[in-house]
Each structure stands twice: as structure tokens, then as C-alpha cells.
């Protein structure tokens, strides 16, 4: 299993377009991709799960990936969060 921590710097809302793109990206991989914020988990292929998890306005989420292409999957998720930070913010 591969893990990474991603910074969630979105103000008061989780951008819908970025969420949809993230779900589409997750569906390209055979690995299971989960996001964790505290005790809550969300499957990266579930828009509703991600929106519910992100509604807690956490600063960071852990990405947990397990499967054949886990290295590529975790890297893609981290890069997705890096690309979708508000202007002037970095991960």
C-alpha cells in the first residue's frame, strides 16, 4: 500500500469540477484509492463520498492506494491536488 498526504486549501467549498476530474482520474487505475480525514474514509471513485469527506473542511487528507498500479495512482492524486490549489497557494 502506498500513502501520501495532500493539502486541501480550498476555501469553504470543494470545487465541483476538480472533484469530477479527480473521480475520472481515479477510475483510470485498477488500484483502490481511498481518502482519509481523521476517522472518515471516502472512495476516490465516489463523488458523493469525496464531497461528504471534504465538507468537514479539513486542511489535509491522506491518500491510501493499494493495487497493481498503486505508485502511479498515488502520484496522480497528489499531482491533481497540486494543480487544483487556489492561486497563491502551494501544497
BELBEL-V735150 format. One record per pair of residues at least 6 apart in sequence whose ideal C-beta (glycine too) atoms are under 6 Angstrom apart, sorted by the first residue. I is the first residue (numbers start at 1). J is the second residue. D is the distance in whole Angstrom. If there is no record, write none. Layout:
I,J,D ; I,J,D
//
This chain:
1,66,4 ; 2,65,5 ; 2,70,5 ; 2,71,6 ; 2,74,4 ; 3,64,5 ; 4,63,5 ; 4,74,5 ; 4,78,5 ; 5,60,5 ; 5,62,5 ; 6,61,6 ; 6,63,6 ; 6,78,6 ; 6,81,4 ; 7,60,6 ; 7,91,4 ; 8,58,6 ; 8,61,6 ; 9,85,5 ; 9,86,6 ; 9,89,4 ; 14,51,6 ; 14,54,4 ; 18,84,4 ; 19,47,6 ; 19,50,6 ; 22,80,5 ; 23,45,6 ; 23,47,5 ; 25,76,6 ; 25,80,6 ; 26,33,5 ; 26,44,4 ; 26,45,5 ; 27,45,6 ; 29,69,5 ; 29,73,4 ; 30,67,5 ; 30,68,5 ; 30,69,6 ; 31,65,5 ; 31,67,3 ; 31,69,5 ; 31,70,5 ; 31,73,5 ; 32,66,5 ; 32,67,6 ; 33,44,4 ; 33,65,5 ; 33,73,6 ; 34,41,5 ; 34,64,5 ; 35,42,5 ; 35,53,6 ; 35,61,5 ; 36,62,4 ; 37,53,5 ; 37,56,6 ; 37,58,4 ; 37,61,5 ; 40,53,5 ; 42,49,4 ; 42,50,5 ; 42,53,4 ; 43,49,5 ; 63,74,6 ; 63,77,5 ; 65,73,5 ; 65,74,4 ; 82,91,5
//
